[in-house]
């Protein structure tokens, strides 16, 4: 019973499956797709149908295609049974086989609307396009030609690759950098509809940096020989107004230019297209140069100025780039005066001027050397009196006569440069001037000299010594008196009256009378005569002096001993010795008082006694109670140590 039921179920399922199979609608399992093939090669157009009941057929460009052995063949000869409608296209050619192909299947029955027609799928028979070419402004850019574009503008450049199938894919490169094209369009050729023209448009902004660079168009196509692309090239010719810069003008080199020893070479670099014309200017005026190069060798001071570099082409003129050239040179004194010899009245005002040229501008120093010295030693012997180009001397005196030198200095780099002027001699004109009174000393029996110094210009024409009713002209002598010739020292004159065997009667005032063309002056010299010690007196005094020196030495020695003893008494010495030593050791409880309190009060060994009658009351320090000595404190604070007896 059970077996009968199971068989019934199986039969019913089979009947249902057959019914479903009978009622199934045919449909595409695999549709034709885009296919490329090289000329002469076979191409397989795939098409598979499920539950196929109708008849397979193919169309090309909306026209039916028959089955021809050796040209169009079924991929599966049993396609009517297996549902495979794939088609082999043998030895494909562009004229016969390139186009849009469709796979079609008739309806399974006249009353069933299940006929199938696939979407068109292209079969492309490859044809290599022509080499790409570049067009600009509608004209073909031939090899070796450039594309000229003004800087700042935009240019549209076209690249086309024609007569290819399928269309070529186009890329743009500037040198090695890939550019993004604005668009690419593909259109079939009018005269040959089976092939295509690929066209790419590049919108490019022209910049100065792009000038002279290579622009290339690259067309990719699988039918090209490896590496499957071809290029077309052109050069960018970007025009722009010149821009200039100066080479060789580093700051360190320009700051150290020195006249006669430095050279300068500058180059005006002009970047412009078309090639510009370059010129140099100095202080706004055009100067002649060797093209863009400016060579100054060696530099001189006249080369200093503001130099500019400019360039011009058909598009315009560049801005001027300027540098300053400052040639350094050491100072040179051009004038000093008012003259080489200047005369001025005593107590008047004198002005000396110094002028010098130099770069940097020099500083000035005035040196004064009294008297007449050689020029070489003038700076060594003279002294600095001013650091201004103009020297003002007020209320001049004779000590300001002599030679004056102006020194001009500057620095080139770190090196000092200087030049000194020729000396200016200043002569002070006036009557004799000197001290009104002078004191001198002499010793009885010897020679005394009365001296006085006088300055005068012109030099004195006469001089005489006067005392009492006597007059002694210079130079002359009279008995014990000699008026010596005056000694000339840097415009001043020293007069001397020598008196031999001088005695107390010669102690008096001697007057020096001096005269020159501008006046007269008198100068008093007071002579003091001292008595000499005799040999007998010296013999008596010498022992006294020696004794005094010995006594003084003894007193000094005694004082040192007293000070040393007081220092020893002010300190307490503590000693340890053998057990049977006779030296008395100060008890550990001993107290001490400062010496100032113990002295005069009968203290012994530094122990302070109690104040007796008539003694001063204890001081504040004493009222503080006893103070232990440092040694006593050490003994009191020391730990108790028990030692065995010493065996002798």
PESUL-V88352 format. One record per helix or strand of 3 or more residues. SS is the DSSP state (hx for helix, st for strand). FROM is the first residue (numbers start at 1). TO is the last residue. Records with the same first field share a line. If there is no record, write none. Layout:
BEGIN
SS=FROM-TO / FROM-TO
END
This chain:
BEGIN
hx=2-23 / 79-82 / 94-97 / 208-210 / 251-255 / 301-303 / 375-381 / 398-400 / 504-506 / 535-569 / 595-598 / 620-623 / 630-637
st=27-30 / 35-38 / 43-45 / 48-50 / 56-60 / 63-65 / 72-74 / 87-89 / 99-105 / 121-127 / 133-136 / 146-150 / 154-165 / 169-174 / 177-179 / 183-188 / 196-205 / 214-220 / 229-247 / 263-273 / 277-282 / 285-287 / 293-297 / 305-313 / 321-325 / 328-337 / 341-345 / 350-359 / 363-369 / 383-386 / 390-393 / 402-412 / 415-420 / 424-434 / 437-443 / 448-457 / 462-467 / 470-473 / 476-478 / 481-483 / 487-489 / 492-499 / 509-516 / 519-530
END
